[in-house]
Amino acid sequence: MITRLVELAACKFQRDAEPVWASEAFSNTCREIYSRLPICTGALRGAVCAVIIKRLALLCNRSHFATLLADIPNLAVEVTLAFGKSLTIVACSHSTCTQRNQPWQVIGSFTEKCETCGCYTIRVVSDTEA
């Protein structure tokens, strides 16, 4: 039953963090989650990372967030790994292109032209293909 309670807390945290993600209170709450709770609360840590990833570009401009990452290396590592997993990997699928097996990483939606062959036949590939 504890696991279910932690999952419920993670959902509520994500919901409640939306309006306050830019505040120092959000950073302080993240600090408490990573400093005081056992590592087995992965769902709650995942919720923290999800909120941070969604606003990462804006949070990086806040000194309290930079201090948070410097003070809690585990948070910095988990945010980095979560961010990496959120990237989309694309590659040229034109059969004669020299970039065919050279994936690029992009964030969000894209209309990408292959710089080598000029085609627009870019395909999304899984990390195992890359």
Helices and strands as residue ranges (DSSP letters): H 2-17, G 18-20, H 24-36, H 42-54, H 56-59, H 63-71, H 73-86, E 88-92, E 104-106, E 122-124
